[in-house]
Amino acid sequence: MAYYIDVHTHLTHEDFDPDRSAVIERARSAGLGAIVVNGLEPRSNRMILDMAARDSLIKPALGIYPLDAVCHDIPADFPFAVAKFDVSDEIRFIRSQAAAGRLAAIGECGLDGYYLGPEYLPGQERVFEQLIGISIEFDLPIIIHTRKCEQRAGEILASLGAKKVNFHCFGGRVTVAKEFAEKYGWWFSIPANCTVNEGFQKMLKTLPPESILTETDAPYLGPVKGERNEPANVVGTVKRFADYRGWSEEDAKNRVFQNFTRLFDLSFSA
């Protein structure tokens, strides 16, 4: 049986505090078989583990967001708060959870050149490389955030020999995504705002079909601007994928699910 899949979401976000359980049940009713909830820092990482222990639909991915990776270097006048924590301790914690077999993936993690200048990249890269190392050591997928640093992220992943790579919400040139997919066999998850984003539409149309996954990045990037996104909205992305390829919706759903099972080693009990 094939399920719909959300490989990247943030159900730990405070926007879900009033109705988190209902959001998960709507996803289950819509036919989702896995919601990969991605961590950013210690608080969300631990919350995800607790969620996964209570509901088999939740698949935990623990990570360190690129801005959090350099939390001690963030300037005082930064436009939003970045909590400080011991990054090395958190890397050790993520490794311990991977070693214990509790994780579906590592992530999100990567590089961000959108909010921070190039002087912050060495610190981000050090954390990124350590998390890639954990993913390789325990044969786990790694879920990548990269803004304005797509080529550099690809260089690091390739140099370390990473195979199980998914770029979430890839914002670089589609030609670069296509090169990564064809050369390395890496995956790309397309968010629900493909309804309005031409770049994501082009990826659905032109990337190798075996490289396509679906995500929401909820509560962000919903199909309707200004409305809270949620995992059930991956159904609309699969419909778009089917339309662009001239397939039935069931064929597109099966393709995405097959892609997911090639990347993730998971059981299904939705």
N, C-alpha and C positions, 0 to 999 in steps of 0.2 A: 504493500500500500504506500502511495506517495502522499506526503504532507506538504503544506506550505511551510516556509521557513523564514524566520527573521534572524539574521546572523549578527545584527548590531543594533542594540537598543539600550536605553538608559532608564529602566524602570525604577531605579533608585532615586530618580529626580523628584524633587519636592512637588512638582506638578501632579504626580501620581499618588500623593499621600491620601487624598480623600477617597480614592476608588481603585487602588492598585489591584485588589483581588478581582474586581469586576472587569478591569482591563484584561487581566490574564484569562478570565473565563470567556470573554468575547473572542479572544484569540483562539482559544481551544474550540469554541463553537464554529469559528470561521474555517477550521481545518488545519490550524498550525500544529506541527509536531515538535517544534523546538523554537524557543526564544533564547538566543544567546545574549545574555545581559553582560555588558562590558563595564569593567571597573576603571577608575581614574586615579584613585588615591586610597589611603587606608580606610576611610569611612565607607565609601561605596564598595570597595573590595570585600569587606566583611559583611556588609548588608547583602551582597549578592550570594555569598556562601550560605547565609541563613535562608534566603529565599529558595535557593536550590535544594536545601535540605528539606523544605516543606512542600515543594511542588516539583514533580519530575519534568514538567514542561520547561522549567527554567534551567538553562545550561550555563554554568559560570565561566566567564572569561575575566581573569584578573590582570590589571595593567597599571601603568603610570602614564598619565596624559603628558604630552611634551612640555606644557607649561609647568605642570606639577613636578616634572623631572628636574627643573631648575628653580624650584620654589624659593630657595634661599638667596637666589640672585635677582629675583623680581624686584624692580624699583618701587619705591614707596608711592609714586604717583601713577602706578599702573591702573588702567581704567576699571578693573574689577579685582575682587579679593582672591588671592591664591594662598591657601593655608600652608603653613610650613610643617614639615615632618621629616623624619630621618629616612631619606631615600634609600640608603643602603640597607637599612633594616627592612624596608618594605620589599625590596628586591629579594632579600633572604626569605621573607614570609611567602612571597609568590612562589619561589622555588620549592619551599617546604610543602605547599599545597599541591604543586605539580608532582612532586615526588610521592605524595600520599595518594595520587590518582583521583583527586577531587575536581580537576579542572577539565573543561572542554576545549579551552584555548587560552592563549596569552593575549591580552589586549584590553583596552586599546593602548597603543603606544606608537611612537614614531618621531616625526620632526615637524616643527611649526615655524615657518618664516613669515607668517602673516602678522602675528601680534608682536613678535620679538625679532630683533635685528640679528645679523650674522654673528655677532659676538657671543650670542647665547647658544649657537649651534654645537660647539664642542661639548658642552655639558649635556645637551640633549642627546647627542650621538653616543656618549659613554653609557647612558642609561639604556638607550635603544639597543645597543650592541649586547648588553648584558641580558636583556629580555629576549632578544633573538636567540642568544645562547641557551636560555632555559627552554625555549620552544624546540630547539633542535635536540637538546639533551633528552627531552621527554617525548619527542615526536608529536608535538602539539601544533595545531595551526596558530599562526600569529596574525592578529588583526591590526591593520596599519592605519594610523591617522597621518596624513601628510598634506601640508598646505604650503605652496610656494617652494617645496623641497622634494618634489616627486622624483626627479632624476637622481638626486643624492640618496634618497631612501632606497631606491632601486639598486644603486651601486653598492651600498652597505649590505643589503640583503643578499645580493649575488656574491659578493666577496666572502661572506660567511657561509655560503652554501645553503641558504634557507630554501626549502622546497614548498612547505605548506603555508603559503602566503595569501592573505586576502586583503586587498586595498578597499577600505570602507570609504564611500563617498569621494571617489577619486576626482580631484579638481584640476588635474593637469591636462595636457593635450591628449585627445583620444588616440592620436598616433603613438604616443608613448605607452598608453595602456595596452594598445594592440601589440606593440613590440614586446612588452613584458609578458603578455599572455602567450604569444606565439614562441618566444625564445625560452621562457622559463616555466611555462605552464601555470602561472599564478592566476588567482581568482580576483574578481571585482564584484562587490555587492552594490546594487543599484537602489537608491532610496525612493521612497514613495512620492517625492516631489518631481519624479520623472514626468509627471503630468504637465509640468510647466518649464522644466529645465532642458534646454536643447542639447547640452553636453551629455546628460544621462540618456536622453532619447537616442543620440547617435551611438552611444556605447551599446545600448540594447539592440540596435540595428546592425552594428558592424563588428563587435568583438566576437571571437570564436564562441559559439554557443555553449561549449563546455566550460567556459570561464565565468559564466554569469551566475551570480547569486542575488538574493533579495535581502534588503534590510529596511529599517525605518529611521534609525538614529532618533527615535522618539525620546522626548516629546517634540523634537525639532523636525524640520523638513517634511511636513505633511503634504498631502495632495492638494489641500486647500490652504492657501497662505493665511496665516494668522490663527489657524485652528490647531489645537494640540494633536500631535500625531500619536498613533499607537500601533502595536504589532499587527493587528488584524488588517491594516492597510496594505500589507504586502500582496494581498489578493489582487488589488488593482494594478500593481506593477507586473504581476504575472500575466494579466490580461493584455497589458501593453506589449509585453514581450511576444505573446502569441500573435497579436495583430501585426507587429512589425515583421515577424518571420513567416507569416502566412500559415501558422499552425493552429490547431485547436487549443483551447485553454488547457485541456487536460494534458496535451503533449508538452506544452510549455511548463506546466506544473511538474510533470515527470522529469523534464530536463533539469530544472533547478534542483529538485530533490536529489537526483542522481549526482549532480555536481557537489551538492552538500555532503552526501555520504562518501564521496571520494576524498573530501577534505577532512571531514570530522569522523571520528570513530565513536559513534554513539548508538545507544539503544533507544527505541521509541515506544512510549506507552501513553500517548496523548489521549 
